[in-house]
Amino acid sequence: MKLEHWNPQQDGELTEQKMRQKLEEKGYRVSRYVYSPGTFFPNHSHSIDKIDGVLSGRFRMTMDGQEVILEAGDSLEVPRHKVHSAEVVGNEPVVSLDASNGY
């Protein structure tokens, strides 16, 4: 899994605008979503490459038999056709930037 952590020394303070800009500079279109506690996305895939970025909350992603919990400032590449699942962890909603490069 290709996981990236926000680097305050390089990227500055984590804000929605800065994370959005960073994803857009990689050539992605970005949408903002808020997922309530208990939200679960079972195994699925997409026909486009995506990056899931987390602004707040905790988001468990499972892919290729590996599991990672994304927290504020974390982003994970999800290649097209890669089967994965996602789940909000804990009692706090997840604010996510969903970046896609397909149209």
Order of alpha helices (4+ residues) and beta strands (2+ residues): beta-alpha-alpha-beta-beta-beta-beta-beta-beta-beta-beta
